[in-house]
Amino acid sequence: MKHNILSLAVFASLMAFEVSAAPITGLYNTGAGSNAGEIDLNYSLSYTGGETIIGSHGYEGAEGWPVNPGPWIDNSLTSQWITPAALARTSYDSVAEGNGTYTWGLEFDLTGYDANSAFFDGRWAADNLGEITLNGDTLSNSNTNSFTHWSSFSSLGGNFIAGLNVLEFTVTNYAQNTGNPTGLRVEFLHSNADVASVPEPSSLSLLALGLAAFGFSRKKSKA
């Protein structure tokens, strides 16, 4: 009976190390939770180019050209285009000013999780083209005029951090004098990625106590 109790104690302590699944919070589809013309607070925005520096966030683009109908993929209930200004058709980056570079960023925290087990994937589109990086590591590059179709991406090969992680979508808008909007569209197809929990100190103490009790019982039996 005593051995059974001790065995159960060891088993319970080992169960504390069982890997659990939890979503990565902070990965949002563009336009999630906002209406046309409203600021999308999920994505930060920084800009380099000839235009005046734009605010720290972009907007969920309004209907109308270049969306629905237009050259951009139509908005849906799942995601919408986000643009630097509330009016989606706003023109940027004239030939005299040169190309514009728009960096849209998300931050998510993996504190308390095993960063090596993290994963996500999705699809994206950009006007004109772009690059995705995770903590500085390139995950995906889209082709020229990628606003007419989706490009896939995943976190494979990315360098996760057991803390604050930065996911950036850097969009290049080619210079032209008129009718030159820019925007970003992102959908996380598996936004609830599995993350393995790291055992807490209390779990480690429980395991040590269980193993010690089991060892003491074995030694006493031999005696």
Buried (B, 14 or more C-beta within 10 A) or exposed (E): EEEEEBEEBBEEBBEBEEEEEBEBEBBBBBBBEBEBBEBBEBBBBBBEBBBEEBEEBBBBBBBEBBBBEBEBBEBEEEBBBBBBBBBBBBBBBBEEEEBBBBBBBBEBBBEEBBBEBBBBBBBBBBBBBBBBBBEEEEBBEBEEBBBEEBBEBBBEEBEBBBEEBBBBBBBBBBBBEEEBBBBBBBBBEBBEBBBBBBEEEEBEEBBEEBBEBBEEBEEEEEE
